[in-house]
Amino acid sequence: MLSLDSGVYTLPSPTNYSSKDLPSQAGKRLFDLVITFLLLVFFLAWAVPLIAMMIRLTSRGPVFLIQLRTGKHGRPYRYFRFRTTPCIAQKGLSTTSYPPAQVTALGRFLRATHLDELPLFFNVLLGDMSIVGPRPHTLQYDAQHWTLPGYRDRYRMRPGIIGLSQIRARRVKLQQPDSVHNGIRYDRWYLSQYSLGLDLKICWWKISRPYPIAHN
């Protein structure tokens, strides 16, 4: 039921930050756990098995796609998501959506509703991700941009399911240099201004102004 997109791409050594460089995150972690626990009890407990069954019935291949993504302090972790494409090799560095012909019918629905990202809440439980934070990229994408000024700062805290740069910049085409720098600015601003109130605002923006974003 699992698929690991596990191409190996070498990043520089994980960045070390002293505790004084990091905002207090005890409240953030508690917020993550409370929200995820409530979702698990009232939604994930039945939605995840139901979607998994639908994927198995409508296309061949594993239920989950597992990729290596960059986590806090540049350390890689396994990133869980429902598989939305046929079981074929995935190549290249593009972070945009696959053409419709390469996404299953169920996958198009899951992507449009963001239900394909429900397994990311298990990453939150494992401590690899937060509900709000800079969106994680693939290792190969980070290896390509790691030396850009300020880029590695985005990994001072856990990556998030919801990111400010995606909320404010709308459809950010990450492969374009100008958009990369724009995303870095949003992420660094979030890090410098982080508070539980800001996280709640970002969650509200996401709920009240839904829009499709490029899948990466």
Secondary structure by P-SEA (a helix, b strand, c coil): cccccbbbbbcccccccccccccccaaaaaaaaaaaaaaaacccccaaaaaaaaaaaccccccbbbbbbbccccbbbbbbbcccccccccccccccccccccccaaaaaaaaacccccaaaaaaaaccccccccccccaaaaaaccccccccccccccccccccccccccccccccaaaaaaaaaaaaaaaaaccaaaaaaaaaaaaacccccccc
